[in-house]
Amino acid sequence: MTTNKPATPLPYRYLRDEGQFIVDANGNIVAEIPCQGVSPEHGDYLTAACNAYPKLIEDRARLVEALQNLATGVPTHEDYYRAQALLRELGEA
């Protein structure tokens, strides 16, 4: 399996009032949100998604374990609550 991870250090920040740049933890520009025809909220969305990456990878492992438990017939309440918490955090539950 290929491992994907940010090439620059997290967390990213969106500099809405300074040219609409997304910068890494060291202040290096990693992206620019086009100024014409794009809502400034796109920068907020992109930085939130990038900054969520480490937690998503961690939670993915937990969900795989929960699914394996479901498949073997020994799910726990904790498995269910973990999955529900992740879906809520992602706005999906």
Secondary structure as GFF3:
##gff-version 3
##sequence-region A 1 93
A	DSSP	beta_strand	13	15	.	.	.	ID=ss1
A	DSSP	beta_strand	21	23	.	.	.	ID=ss2
A	DSSP	beta_strand	29	32	.	.	.	ID=ss3
A	DSSP	alpha_helix	41	72	.	.	.	ID=ss4
A	DSSP	alpha_helix	77	89	.	.	.	ID=ss5
###
